[in-house]
Amino acid sequence: MLVIAILMFGNVGAFILCGLIIGKRSRWAFFIALIVLGMNIVLTVTDQFGWIDFITTLIDLAILGLLILDRAKYGKNTATL
């Protein structure tokens, strides 16, 4: 049980880090966010799947979709604000 709690706090930390760095609109921040979201989606569906897991997966897929739709803003020649 303690291991699960530590992993969940690690997940929260990864999402906070992504939220902080994604505003810089750099290409590496985009890929880090994609990796974190992808890992979160895969790990959510590989365990016992309930309605909370379904809601979590839908939220993660929505964020992933928005990130992919916004990918043009994370190019090599974009200026930072």
N, C-alpha and C positions, 0 to 999 in steps of 0.2 A: 504494500500500500504506500509506503514511503517513497518507493522508486517512482510510482505513478505520479505522486504529488510533485516530486522533483522534476519529472519530465514535463508536467503541465506548466510549472513555473518557467521552465526553459522555453516552452512554446510561447508563453506570454512575453518573455524577454525578446524572443525572435521577432514577434509581431511589433513590439514597441520599437525595436531597432529598425525594422523596415519602415514603420511609420515616420521615424525621425529622418532617415536617409532618403526616402523616396521624394521628398520635397526638393532635393538638390538636383533632381532630374538628370542624374548621371546614368550611364548605361550599366555600370556595375550594380547600382542600387536596384535597377529594374530586374536584373537577373537574380539578385539575392532574393528579392520579393517573390519572383516566380518559383525559385527553389523552395522557399519556406512554404508557400501556398501549396505547391505540388506535394511536398512531404506531408503536410497537414491533411490534404485530401486522401492520399494513399493510406496513411496511418489510421484515419477515421473509418474507412470502409473495410479495413482488414481485421477489425475486432468484432465483437458482438455488436450488431447494428440495430439500434432502436430509433425511436422518434427524435430524440435529442441529437443523435448522430446524423440523422437525415437533415435536420434543421442546420446543424453545423456545416454539413457538406454543401447544402444549398447556399449558405452565406459565403463559404470559401469559393464556390464556383462563380458566384456573382462578382466577388472581388477580383477573381482571376479574369473573368470576362471583361470587366471594366479596365483592368490593367492592360490586357491585350489590346482592347480598343484604343487605349491611350498611348500605345507603344511608340508612335511617331514622335512624341515629345521627349523621348529618351534617346535621341540620336546622338551622333558624335559631335555635331556642330550646333547643338542647342546652347543658348546662353543661359546662365543661371540668374535667377532674380535676386 
